[in-house]
Each structure stands twice: as structure tokens, then as C-alpha cells.
Amino acid sequence: MPLTCTVTPIWPATLQLGEGTLWHAASGRFFFVDILGQAVHSWSPATDVRQSWQMPEMVGWLVPCADGQGFIAGFQSGFVRLTLEPELKIERLGSPHPDQPGLRLNDAKADAGGRIWAGSMHHENPQQPLGQLACLHPNGRIEVVEHNIHIANGPAISPDGTILLHTDSLLRSIYCYRLSADGQLHNKNLWKTFAPEDGEPDGMTFDADGHVWVAFWGGSCLRRFNLAGDELQRIDMPASQITNVAFGGENLDLMLVTSARVGLSEEQLAQQPLAGSAFVLRTGVRGVVPGVWG
């Protein structure tokens, strides 16, 4: 059913490809990225302060480090340890695709065991199934666990840590895995496939009730599902290319949602003046604390 709530833009409509939404409780800020703009952005809901950091290449996401010292970030070239303050520092950790420079890391989440699950895609030719799903273990080991992905998105990990959902956006399909405590994926199955008129499932996250919120590229909305795949709620958004969603705020009851301008015509941009914005929503639903690496 449609869910009525206030959708407030908190970032100008400048994001070419907004993505990588993250709540960072230690600093009281939401972080997100502009992949094509090669930038990391932050916004504080308490102070309304905005900050930006330019990156040397495309960046898809951030995951906090367990030791509190910065983040792991997904660059086009691979995993890096990223310090933003008091000065920018980048330490390269390795790549799941060292011999495929056309691939880039696209989306990721950390599980309760301190592992990062990160998907990749071919930047210039996403129609080809060249992407992967890789795991960055706490000891720095990189393990590729899936191949033949077109546009890797999601992923999302259930509050109890036993289920991982992962998307191939080009196929409009979300897959479900059982995630064991030792970091092994089992029992892959097709969780849900969407029709072309739905748009493409993009970033997603679980809420505290164990339901899944999915952003729809080309679908102008967020949709909430239970694990049986039934749609529970829908939020219409003022931009067509909705890319990612994360819960945050002091009570984990704010939702940060990103969007994109890339690929839209001048006519479409005139009809969607907020395309490329980041938005905050308050739905009455609470999220869970995001995972950390290490």
C-alpha cells in the first residue's frame, strides 16, 4: 500500500550517480557518494552541516572500520582503507578483479562477522555478465564467491545475520543466500524478479522488523517487502532513478535515499528538478545498526 510521508531533499540536485548510503553513528552523520562525480559526501541531521571530499577515482561505497579508524571504501580499482579527517589518506588493500580494469566495485555491506560483501560491474559495458560478488575478510583476504553478474547491487543482510540478499539489476532479479556464521554462502535461490514497468531493483536495506526496503532505478519509488516477497508498502519519490536507502539518525528512524541524474534527457530533468538529490524521510519504521569491517 502507498505510504504517505514527507520527502525532504537535503542535497542539491547535482549527484550524477548518488549511491552508497551509510549511517555513521560515531560521527552522527550520513555518508553517501557520487560514483561518477568521484566524491564522498556527508550530512548531519542534527546540525544540517554538509561536507564533501573529492576522490582520485570512482567510489561506490563506504563501510566503517571496527577500530574506529576511518572506512573501507570501494574504488573502481578495488578495496581501500580511507581516512577522511583530519586529512585525506588512502591505503590500497587489493582488488577482486586486478586483471580487469574495466570493472568497478559498485555496492557493499558488512556482516556481523566483520566481512564486507561487495559486488562489481563493468563500468562501460554492463550488458555483459562480467561482474562478481566478492568478500573482503577481516584479515584482508579477498575471496570471489560469484561470477557472471551484470550489475551487482544491494546487498542487504538480515538483522539476525543469516540471510544475504543480492541483486543483478539488469536482470531485475534479487537472489537470496543463507549466510553461515563462518562466512559461507549457501542455498542460493531466486527471491524475486520484477517486471520492466517496475524499474530495476537497486540498493536495499533491512529494517528492524526484518523487512526489506528496495530502491527502484526507473521506478520512482521505494518498496518494502517481507521475506516471503510480499509487498507491504510503497513510497513514491520525486525522481525516477532511485538508487539506495539507509536508516540512521539517533533513533535509527530516519531514511536517507539517493538518486541519479545520469542518462536523463533535458526534458526529463525539467520534469524531475530533484533528480540527483539526496532525500531524508521519516516513516515511523526503524532500521538496524550497519555492520563494520574488521
RODO-2510 file (C-alpha; in nm, 4 decimals, decimal comma):
residues 294
     n   res          X          Y          Z
     1     m     0,0000     0,0000     0,0000
     2     p     0,1211     0,3562    -0,0570
     3     l     0,2867     0,5129     0,2472
     4     t     0,2479     0,8862     0,2849
     5     c     0,5429     1,0645     0,4434
     6     t     0,7383     1,3837     0,3952
     7     v     1,0252     1,3533     0,1467
     8     t     1,2760     1,6329     0,2123
     9     p     1,5734     1,6992    -0,0173
    10     i     1,8902     1,7533     0,1858
    11     w     2,1390     1,7738    -0,1027
    12     p     2,1221     1,9788    -0,4236
    13     a     2,0233     1,8027    -0,7456
    14     t     2,3874     1,7660    -0,8509
    15     l     2,4546     1,3941    -0,7983
    16     q     2,5322     1,2277    -1,1282
    17     l     2,5057     0,8857    -0,9660
    18     g     2,4229     0,9089    -0,5969
    19     e     2,4843     0,5823    -0,4092
    20     g     2,6447     0,4192    -0,1061
    21     t     2,4129     0,5419     0,1721
    22     l     2,5526     0,4829     0,5227
    23     w     2,4736     0,5951     0,8769
    24     h     2,7910     0,6567     1,0791
    25     a     2,6799     0,6711     1,4419
    26     a     3,0235     0,7629     1,5755
    27     s     3,0149     1,0981     1,3974
    28     g     2,6367     1,1402     1,3812
    29     r     2,6425     1,1710     1,0032
    30     f     2,5013     1,0068     0,6962
    31     f     2,7578     0,9386     0,4258
    32     f     2,6898     0,8778     0,0564
    33     v     2,8807     0,9028    -0,2696
    34     d     2,8554     1,0327    -0,6228
    35     i     3,0131     0,7496    -0,8201
    36     l     3,0578     0,9407    -1,1453
    37     g     3,1424     1,2631    -0,9622
    38     q     3,4176     1,0731    -0,7755
    39     a     3,3146     1,2247    -0,4439
    40     v     3,2172     1,1294    -0,0887
    41     h     2,9552     1,3455     0,0826
    42     s     2,8205     1,3671     0,4374
    43     w     2,5218     1,5288     0,6053
    44     s     2,4461     1,5678     0,9752
    45     p     2,0757     1,5531     1,0634
    46     a     2,1474     1,7193     1,3998
    47     t     2,3374     2,0213     1,2660
    48     d     2,2463     2,0232     0,8928
    49     v     2,6196     2,0502     0,8143
    50     r     2,7276     1,9177     0,4737
    51     q     3,0797     1,8146     0,3734
    52     s     3,2424     1,6744     0,0594
    53     w     3,5703     1,5041    -0,0275
    54     q     3,6960     1,4549    -0,3817
    55     m     3,8330     1,1077    -0,4624
    56     p     4,1009     1,0173    -0,7210
    57     e     3,8687     0,7698    -0,8967
    58     m     3,5131     0,6403    -0,8903
    59     v     3,3964     0,5340    -0,5448
    60     g     3,0872     0,3234    -0,4787
    61     w     3,0503     0,2932    -0,1006
    62     l     3,1970     0,3232     0,2489
    63     v     3,1929     0,0751     0,5383
    64     p     3,3223     0,1829     0,8815
    65     c     3,6252     0,0058     1,0273
    66     a     3,5736    -0,1736     1,3584
    67     d     3,8748     0,0013     1,5127
    68     g     3,7113     0,3401     1,4544
    69     q     3,9898     0,4491     1,2210
    70     g     3,8134     0,5541     0,9037
    71     f     3,6440     0,3385     0,6454
    72     i     3,6898     0,0696     0,3868
    73     a     3,5828     0,2135     0,0513
    74     g     3,5047     0,0514    -0,2801
    75     f     3,7037     0,2252    -0,5540
    76     q     3,6958     0,1287    -0,9179
    77     s     4,0394    -0,0268    -0,8712
    78     g     3,9490    -0,2205    -0,5563
    79     f     3,9289    -0,2020    -0,1778
    80     v     4,0993     0,0863     0,0019
    81     r     4,1283     0,1985     0,3615
    82     l     4,0048     0,5554     0,3586
    83     t     4,0628     0,8270     0,6159
    84     l     3,8702     1,1484     0,5557
    85     e     3,9636     1,3547     0,8624
    86     p     4,1693     1,5412     0,9663
    87     e     4,3263     1,4812     0,6258
    88     l     4,2540     1,2531     0,3342
    89     k     4,4531     0,9278     0,3357
    90     i     4,4127     0,6295     0,1037
    91     e     4,5716     0,2882     0,1648
    92     r     4,5134     0,0339    -0,1096
    93     l     4,4256    -0,3147     0,0131
    94     g     4,3782    -0,5133    -0,3085
    95     s     4,1239    -0,5919    -0,5750
    96     p     3,8927    -0,8824    -0,6569
    97     h     3,9451    -0,8021    -1,0264
    98     p     4,3140    -0,6985    -1,0652
    99     d     4,3311    -0,8052    -1,4285
   100     q     4,0007    -0,6438    -1,5322
   101     p     4,0427    -0,2652    -1,5163
   102     g     3,7004    -0,2118    -1,6748
   103     l     3,5265    -0,3466    -1,3651
   104     r     3,4419    -0,1302    -1,0661
   105     l     3,3114    -0,2044    -0,7186
   106     n     2,9503    -0,0891    -0,7061
   107     d     2,7754    -0,1681    -0,3769
   108     a     2,8560    -0,3428    -0,0482
   109     k     2,7538    -0,4224     0,3101
   110     a     2,9337    -0,5662     0,6132
   111     d     2,8004    -0,8635     0,8084
   112     a     2,8102    -0,9360     1,1814
   113     g     3,1388    -1,1222     1,1397
   114     g     3,3190    -0,8128     1,0114
   115     r     3,3247    -0,9253     0,6476
   116     i     3,2394    -0,6970     0,3552
   117     w     3,0288    -0,8391     0,0720
   118     a     3,0897    -0,6288    -0,2383
   119     g     2,9574    -0,6583    -0,5915
   120     s     3,1138    -0,5287    -0,9106
   121     m     3,0141    -0,4491    -1,2676
   122     h     3,1741    -0,3470    -1,5948
   123     h     3,1575     0,0302    -1,5979
   124     e     3,1279     0,0821    -1,9736
   125     n     2,9586    -0,2426    -2,0747
   126     p     2,7137    -0,3512    -1,8010
   127     q     2,5194    -0,5605    -2,0511
   128     q     2,7984    -0,8160    -2,0302
   129     p     2,7911    -1,0514    -1,7261
   130     l     3,1444    -0,9672    -1,6148
   131     g     3,0697    -0,8584    -1,2583
   132     q     3,1451    -1,0519    -0,9407
   133     l     3,0425    -1,0836    -0,5791
   134     a     3,3465    -1,0776    -0,3516
   135     c     3,4122    -1,0976     0,0212
   136     l     3,6765    -0,8909     0,1989
   137     h     3,7550    -1,0874     0,5145
   138     p     3,8661    -0,9166     0,8381
   139     n     4,2225    -1,0415     0,7813
   140     g     4,2334    -0,8701     0,4406
   141     r     4,1853    -1,1840     0,2312
   142     i     3,9740    -1,1245    -0,0800
   143     e     3,7535    -1,4117    -0,1951
   144     v     3,5406    -1,4041    -0,5111
   145     v     3,2269    -1,6101    -0,4477
   146     e     3,0111    -1,5359    -0,7556
   147     h     3,0785    -1,4572    -1,1224
   148     n     2,8655    -1,3733    -1,4273
   149     i     2,6825    -1,0743    -1,2769
   150     h     2,5735    -0,7827    -1,4947
   151     i     2,5079    -0,5025    -1,2430
   152     a     2,5753    -0,6106    -0,8852
   153     n     2,3605    -0,4228    -0,6357
   154     g     2,2210    -0,4459    -0,2855
   155     p     2,3436    -0,6308    -0,0948
   156     a     2,1397    -0,6496     0,2260
   157     i     2,1934    -0,8656     0,5343
   158     s     1,9076    -0,9650     0,7652
   159     p     1,9075    -0,8408     1,1272
   160     d     1,9861    -1,1906     1,2565
   161     g     2,2772    -1,2197     1,0115
   162     t     2,1587    -1,5427     0,8472
   163     i     2,0309    -1,4130     0,5122
   164     l     2,2068    -1,2157     0,2406
   165     l     2,0124    -1,0674    -0,0491
   166     h     2,1978    -0,9656    -0,3635
   167     t     2,0747    -0,8115    -0,6871
   168     d     2,1539    -0,8255    -1,0560
   169     s     1,9815    -0,5045    -1,1575
   170     l     1,9982    -0,5666    -1,5304
   171     l     1,8058    -0,8919    -1,4832
   172     r     1,5677    -0,7143    -1,2396
   173     s     1,6296    -1,0062    -1,0050
   174     i     1,7144    -1,0391    -0,6355
   175     y     1,8782    -1,3565    -0,5070
   176     c     1,8693    -1,4961    -0,1554
   177     y     2,1529    -1,6824     0,0182
   178     r     2,1868    -1,8421     0,3568
   179     l     2,4859    -1,6848     0,5325
   180     s     2,6567    -1,9057     0,7886
   181     a     2,8437    -1,7763     1,0927
   182     d     3,1757    -1,8691     0,9317
   183     g     3,1040    -1,6511     0,6282
   184     q     2,9933    -1,9114     0,3763
   185     l     2,7020    -1,8580     0,1376
   186     h     2,4608    -2,1484     0,0862
   187     n     2,1311    -2,2348    -0,0811
   188     k     2,1183    -1,9613    -0,3440
   189     n     1,7708    -1,9110    -0,4846
   190     l     1,5861    -1,6521    -0,6888
   191     w     1,3987    -1,4451    -0,4308
   192     k     1,2103    -1,2086    -0,6600
   193     t     1,2063    -1,0876    -1,0220
   194     f     1,0370    -0,7670    -1,1296
   195     a     0,8601    -0,6617    -1,4481
   196     p     1,0103    -0,3961    -1,6783
   197     e     0,7474    -0,1433    -1,5710
   198     d     0,8658    -0,1791    -1,2092
   199     g     1,2093    -0,0436    -1,2890
   200     e     1,5289    -0,2140    -1,1769
   201     p     1,5915    -0,3089    -0,8130
   202     d     1,8968    -0,1192    -0,6904
   203     g     2,0245    -0,0591    -0,3363
   204     m     1,8367    -0,2075    -0,0424
   205     t     1,8407    -0,2498     0,3332
   206     f     1,6630    -0,4409     0,6082
   207     d     1,4646    -0,2692     0,8819
   208     a     1,4388    -0,3751     1,2457
   209     d     1,1253    -0,5769     1,1685
   210     g     1,3180    -0,7958     0,9237
   211     h     1,1527    -0,6449     0,6171
   212     v     1,3427    -0,5290     0,3075
   213     w     1,3368    -0,1804     0,1549
   214     v     1,4373    -0,1711    -0,2131
   215     a     1,5178     0,1378    -0,4211
   216     f     1,3973     0,1189    -0,7812
   217     w     1,6003     0,2688    -1,0635
   218     g     1,3488     0,3844    -1,3218
   219     g     1,0653     0,3097    -1,0815
   220     s     1,0473     0,6413    -0,8914
   221     c     0,9926     0,4661    -0,5615
   222     l     1,0979     0,2681    -0,2574
   223     r     0,9160    -0,0571    -0,1889
   224     r     0,9037    -0,2586     0,1340
   225     f     0,8735    -0,6382     0,1231
   226     n     0,8564    -0,9180     0,3755
   227     l     1,0880    -1,2133     0,3302
   228     a     0,8110    -1,4067     0,1575
   229     g     0,8353    -1,1439    -0,1183
   230     d     0,5008    -0,9758    -0,0490
   231     e     0,4915    -0,6006    -0,0954
   232     l     0,3921    -0,4246     0,2264
   233     q     0,4364    -0,0566     0,1446
   234     r     0,5477     0,1789    -0,1288
   235     i     0,6822     0,5336    -0,1142
   236     d     0,6682     0,7383    -0,4325
   237     m     0,9741     0,9571    -0,4831
   238     p     1,0189     1,2835    -0,6791
   239     a     1,2885     1,1363    -0,9048
   240     s     1,2803     0,8346    -1,1339
   241     q     1,6279     0,6903    -1,0718
   242     i     1,6245     0,5973    -0,7021
   243     t     1,9490     0,4251    -0,6126
   244     n     1,9962     0,3456    -0,2430
   245     v     1,8494     0,3688     0,1044
   246     a     1,9831     0,3549     0,4618
   247     f     1,8367     0,4012     0,8074
   248     g     2,0072     0,6318     1,0526
   249     g     1,9697     0,9139     1,2972
   250     e     1,9851     0,8980     1,6750
   251     n     1,6915     0,6567     1,6893
   252     l     1,7583     0,4869     1,3526
   253     d     1,4224     0,6170     1,2325
   254     l     1,5415     0,8430     0,9501
   255     m     1,5868     0,7130     0,5959
   256     l     1,8446     0,8612     0,3623
   257     v     1,7673     0,7971    -0,0044
   258     t     1,9892     0,8803    -0,3041
   259     s     1,9061     0,9369    -0,6692
   260     a     2,0817     0,9971    -1,0026
   261     r     2,0778     1,2416    -1,2939
   262     v     2,2912     1,0404    -1,5335
   263     g     2,1195     0,9351    -1,8565
   264     l     1,8181     1,1648    -1,8189
   265     s     1,7345     1,3965    -2,1082
   266     e     1,6940     1,7708    -2,0669
   267     e     1,3188     1,7212    -2,0944
   268     q     1,3227     1,4566    -1,8214
   269     l     1,5372     1,6738    -1,5962
   270     a     1,2922     1,9608    -1,6434
   271     q     1,0126     1,7271    -1,5306
   272     q     1,2203     1,5989    -1,2367
   273     p     1,4044     1,9012    -1,0950
   274     l     1,5038     1,6976    -0,7863
   275     a     1,6712     1,4170    -0,9821
   276     g     2,0233     1,3857    -0,8449
   277     s     1,9235     1,4903    -0,4931
   278     a     1,9584     1,3029    -0,1674
   279     f     1,6439     1,2901     0,0452
   280     v     1,5550     1,2250     0,4071
   281     l     1,2301     1,0534     0,5087
   282     r     1,0691     0,9717     0,8402
   283     t     0,8352     0,6722     0,8056
   284     g     0,7859     0,5526     1,1612
   285     v     0,9981     0,2466     1,0821
   286     r     1,3345     0,1856     1,2497
   287     g     1,6456     0,0342     1,0984
   288     v     1,9373    -0,1629     1,2365
   289     v     2,2943    -0,0572     1,3093
   290     p     2,5086    -0,1116     0,9961
   291     g     2,7911    -0,3630     1,0046
   292     v     3,1590    -0,2751     1,0285
   293     w     3,4732    -0,4303     0,8810
   294     g     3,7345    -0,5983     1,0938
***
